[in-house]
Amino acid sequence: MPQLDPAPWFKILVLSWFIFLTVIPPKIMAQVYPNELNPLGTKKPETKAWVWPWY
């Protein structure tokens, strides 16, 4: 049965993974995202105790 002969299918599998691993990742990593994150700082904001108005 020809479909059980691994010779042509293994070459196709290796070639397709080679393309996936060499061509596609640089294209994805080259994308520019419009919303860049701005770090606000490492200082934590001061929190005040909650005053209960009915206490």
N, C-alpha and C positions, 0 to 999 in steps of 0.2 A: 504494500500500500504506500503510495507516494507521500501521504500526509504524515507518515511516521518517520520519514527520512529527515533527521535534524539538520542536515547540512545547509539548505537554503534558509530555513526559518531561524536558525541560530545567527546567521549573518545579518538577517533583517532585524532581529532583536538587538544585537550589539550595535548596529548602525543607528537604530532609532534611539537607543539610550545615549549613544555618543552625541547625537544631535540635541537631545533633551538636556544633557549636562553641559554642553559647550555653547550652544547658540541661545537658548531660551533664558537661562539665569542672568546673563549680562543685560538682556533687553528688559527684564523685569526690574533689575536693580538700578537701571538708568532712569526709571520713572521719577518725575519730580512731583512731590506732593505739595499742594498749595497751602495747606495749613501746617506750618511748622510749629512745634511746641516751644514755648518760651518758659524756661524755668523761672519761677517767681522768687526763688531764694531758698536757702536751707533753714531760715529762721522760722520757728513755729509761731503762729499768731497767738496773742494772749487771749485767753478766754476768761470771762467774768462769771462769777457765781450767779445763778439764777435766783432772783429775789421773788419769793412767792407773795403775791399781793394779799392773799387771804390768811396768811399765817399770823 
